Amino acid sequence: MNRAVSRQIPAASRSFATATQIPGAANLNGNVYAGRHTVTLIPGDGVGMEMAGSVKAIFKAAHVPVEFETFDLSSYNPATDANKLKEAMDSIKRNKVALKGILHTPVNRLGHISLNVGMRKELDIYASLSLIRNMDGKWATRQQNVDIAMIRENTEGEYSGLEHTPVPGVVESLKVVTREKTERIARFAFDFALKNGRKKVTCIHKANIMKLGDGLFLKVCRDIAKEYESSGIKFEDMIVDNASMQLVSRPSQFDVIVCGNLYGNILSNIGAALIGGPGIVPGANIGKNYAVFEPGCRHVGKAIQGSNTANPTALLLSSIHMLRSLELDDHASRISNALHKVLAEGRVLTPDLEGKSSTTDFTLEVIANL
């Protein structure tokens, strides 16, 4: 099967360097002393340490007033120190803001609770945001004019972690949907649309089959949509299997997507494949009291760990959104503009973007353009 490709053009409605306004994030200024912000840093598994090193080097060169409290957590180690995990969580609760790589979740370790999911639940960082947007670059992509904000509920749904075996050979896995948490994520999606000049919110669901669970999610989203009618934001809904096809065939029809946990995970990865891969998709997890910024597609990159070929753009873009939430807009814009220039010129790119440069070379090129 031939792969249809197109050359990159910038998204029509927003430039790469545009400051995205994230509802609630600006209220989390964190731990500040003498003008310097203390932020929790969890590099994560796989290429996380390399990407975090890139961000720290760029921050240092740009004289960003941020101090990192670093915790090297790993899900590859079955004996992960519970004390270290507690220290990391205490640090986030103290600092209010964290920058995080992706922690591996093993498939075959029974009883293992995903550190990513556990962290989101304990901190109640309920809104997961992934920004899937064409960038001004020379690498080939499957689609043009992609500019989607993918918003997923982070704390329930299929990721509730409630599974049991009532009799041998039978497993029941519970999907939890509540009115309270659906209202919360729906309002976040519409508030995001308002703050960022977005025109449409699409609810993705499977209410034709899961009539109670997804039916409740859809009904609540429709109810919340009525409250925003005067703002001119259009509301649509789409069944998830159709949405998957539409996202591949005509992604420009989507603006803001709101959905449950599993659907958002799948759709954000489909979206990443349209624009150049997970290495350029930033993300954030937002709650009432805390914000954790991390790549928008959750891949640890184990296969290329230690090869110095990882693309740090996703974590760097996430850190730029973090800086804006800390009201360090000048530093954020300076780094964003430098990164944009490097990607647009295309001379120093990592292999995932059809380049031949290393993570180190890419980092140094961003620094040179500050």
Buried (B, 14 or more C-beta within 10 A) or exposed (E): EEEEEEEBEBBEBBEBBBBBBBBBBBEBEBBBEEEEBBBBBBBBBBBBBBBBBBBBBBBEBBEBBBBBBBBBBBBEEEEBEEEEBEBBBEBBBEBBBBBBBBBBBEEEEEEEEBBBBBBBBEBBBBBBBBBBBBBBBBBBBBBBBBBBBBBBBBBBBBBBBEEEEEEEEEEEEEBBBBEEBBBBBBBBBBBBBBEBEBEBBBBBBBBEEBEEBBBBBBBBBEEBBEEBEEEEBBBBBBBBEEBBEBBBEEBBEBBBBBBBBBBBBBBBBBBBBBBBBBBBBBBBBBBBEBBBBBBBBBBBBEEBBEEBBBBBBBBBBBBBBBBBBBEBEEBBBBBBBBBBBBBBBBEBBBBBBEBEBBBBBBBBBBBEBB
